[in-house]
């Protein structure tokens, strides 16, 4: 019997109006559910700010790691100490309709399951 799930990639840059300024790449390994709440299981988070790593780990138990980000005109290169993690190409977005989408995020810290709104 084959099992299937949905995963995803979230990429963002938090600029000068944010509490911290940093780039972030989040890997959602699967959709998970617990006690009637559904959301993404966060397997990896890469950021380029040590304060974001510390806060994410201590407050939320998130698996944040440091990486280098190189933003170019039409591509993002995310480099970790061991080599290139990913390369994404993107173009200027045309007409789009922004829609709010809410879900929960799941992660683990020690032997505890952590649930947070996303």
C-alpha positions as MATLAB code, in Angstrom:
seq = 'XXXXXXXXXXXXXXXXXXXXXXXXXXXXXXXXXXXXXXXXXXXXXXXXXXXXXXXXXXXXXXXXXXXXXXXXXXXXXXXXXXXXXXXXXXXXXXXXXXXXXXXXXXXXXXXXXXXXXX';
ca = [
       0.000    0.000    0.000;
       1.432    3.372   -1.007;
       1.121    6.396    1.236;
       1.096    9.902   -0.169;
       1.346   13.312    1.421;
       1.846   16.901    0.452;
       4.946   18.906    1.296;
       6.221   22.311    0.379;
       8.843   25.018    0.414;
       8.394   28.481    1.931;
      10.829   31.237    1.048;
      10.814   34.720    2.527;
      12.895   37.787    3.197;
      12.032   39.820    6.283;
      13.219   43.378    5.649;
      13.904   46.513    7.647;
      10.359   46.769    9.083;
      10.584   43.364   10.778;
      11.749   42.575   14.298;
      14.790   40.885   12.717;
      16.141   41.255    9.182;
      16.848   37.877    7.592;
      16.194   35.419    4.775;
      14.394   32.155    5.479;
      13.851   28.881    3.659;
      11.413   26.430    5.298;
      10.956   22.822    4.222;
       7.581   21.232    4.997;
       8.099   17.485    4.813;
       4.467   16.430    5.126;
       0.980   17.430    6.148;
       0.226   16.238    9.671;
      -2.746   16.191   11.998;
      -3.089   16.073   15.749;
      -6.161   16.538   17.955;
      -8.216   17.980   15.101;
      -5.517   20.418   13.952;
      -3.890   20.025   10.551;
      -0.787   21.675    9.189;
       2.724   21.224    7.897;
       5.469   19.209    9.595;
       8.504   21.495    9.575;
      11.596   19.396    8.900;
      14.206   22.066    8.105;
      14.524   25.830    8.395;
      17.510   27.727    7.058;
      18.120   31.378    7.972;
      20.993   33.840    7.686;
      20.683   35.495   11.102;
      22.091   33.880   14.300;
      19.445   35.633   16.453;
      16.704   33.989   14.378;
      18.335   30.590   14.892;
      18.504   31.111   18.664;
      14.942   32.420   19.000;
      13.455   29.749   16.767;
      15.136   26.957   18.685;
      14.580   28.276   22.213;
      11.041   29.665   21.859;
       9.430   27.387   19.258;
      11.698   24.343   19.168;
      12.164   24.820   15.435;
      15.047   23.077   13.651;
      16.678   26.326   12.433;
      20.173   26.249   10.952;
      22.432   28.958    9.590;
      22.899   29.233    5.836;
      24.075   31.854    3.371;
      21.548   33.368    0.974;
      22.431   35.058   -2.289;
      19.536   36.995   -3.819;
      20.004   37.830   -7.496;
      17.671   39.427  -10.040;
      15.839   36.197  -10.937;
      17.236   33.546   -8.633;
      17.952   32.653   -5.046;
      20.910   30.518   -4.119;
      20.852   29.115   -0.604;
      24.266   27.855    0.455;
      25.051   25.914    3.603;
      28.548   25.131    4.834;
      28.384   21.665    3.234;
      27.406   22.982   -0.206;
      24.516   24.301   -2.241;
      21.152   23.509   -0.616;
      18.891   24.811   -3.336;
      18.633   27.118   -6.285;
      15.303   28.732   -7.133;
      14.474   30.775  -10.205;
      11.609   33.207  -10.127;
      10.128   35.946  -12.273;
       8.158   39.096  -11.732;
       4.675   38.188  -10.612;
       1.917   39.345  -12.888;
      -1.661   39.847  -11.808;
      -2.288   37.886   -8.666;
      -4.875   37.573   -5.972;
      -3.476   37.425   -2.477;
      -5.422   35.090   -0.300;
      -4.921   34.478    3.399;
      -4.165   30.868    4.213;
      -3.901   29.730    7.780;
      -2.719   26.404    9.075;
      -0.758   24.991   11.957;
       2.889   24.057   12.043;
       4.223   21.064   13.911;
       7.706   20.422   15.199;
       9.381   18.553   18.017;
      11.592   19.688   20.883;
      13.120   16.981   23.025;
      10.235   14.505   23.371;
       7.484   17.163   23.125;
       5.252   17.845   20.149;
       5.025   21.569   19.437;
       2.068   23.120   17.631;
       2.081   26.739   16.456;
      -0.143   28.828   14.177;
       1.215   29.545   10.732;
];
